[in-house]
Amino acid sequence: MSELTFLEAISAEKADIEKHLKFYLDSLHIPGVLHEAMSYSLSAGGKRLRPFLSIAVCNMLGKPKELIMPYACALEFVHTFSLIHDDLPALDNDDLRRGKPSCHKAFREDIAILAGDALNTDAFSLLFEFGEGNIKRAGRYFAKAVGGRGMTLGQIYDCTIPENERTAEKLDFINYYKTSELFIAATAGAAAWLDADEKEVKALEDFAAEAGIAFQISDDILDITSTTEKLGKPVGSDAELNKMTYPALMGLDGARRAVAERTEKAKAALSSAFKENEWMKILLQFADYVRDMAK
């Protein structure tokens, strides 16, 4: 039997991720419109990339998949919370998410804010109520990725950086916190949850740091080159909001070169600590996928 490719693997895992997301949310017994709004955004689709990365790490390490599922789905709870809040009028003011009305459009702004708050907090319910991994070791990655030393910090800098301080170095700094930290939680954090050794965890940190910034560069490029139909969200919103992006700083060609450089560094980091197996190759292909998004 031929080995799976990255795209085949993520497609094969998606249904199981969706099933577990529904199971965990329903098991929390959250009543009424709050459950409706949480479920609406959580079940809106998407690639399920972050939980998939945790599953890929688990498989690469040769551990049983059921050990990682609470952790993987908790990551998707957190990612969904961030998307709900990103779409609000006070931030990106996007009316579409994954081809559907954003949570604040389908419900109301107040309900969307509270649904995001609940998903963020109940992600930790999944870890404590359903998880059997190394919560203390992995929690360092998980909590850091979400709070004032991770995603939230990146968003604050993104919202407040003055025009005269807009440089590629500052943008790397912002996107490390805004995007890479959750990728690090999905990979290094998953490895920590599964009691991997320190060399493996550190290699996954370096891999995800580079791949996360590359992913954000590609996302910036797609905001210019893609269509609303393909992305499932409005394009051109970065320019409308006068956001600092890689194409704005270095042009499309420069941004594409930066993606290629970052993805090669990511692959080198992974190769430094892991022997080649099917799932290690899938993670390497993920880096290639991020690079090719920008073409």
Secondary structure, DSSP 8 states (H G I E B T S, - for coil): -----HHHHHHHHHHHHHHHHHHHHHHTT--HHHHHHHHHHHTS----HHHHHHHHHHHHTT--GGGTHHHHHHHHHHHHHHHHHHTSTTTT--SEETTEE-HHHHS-HHHHHHHHHHHHHHHHHHHHHH--S-HHHHHHHHHHHHSTTTHHHHHHHHHH--GGG--HHHHHHHHIIIIIHHHHIIIIIHHHHTT--HHHHHHHHHHHHHHHHHHHHHHHHHHHHS-HHHHSS-SSHHHHTT---HHHHHHHHHHHHHHHHHHHHHHHHHHTT----HHHHHHHHHHHHHHHHT-
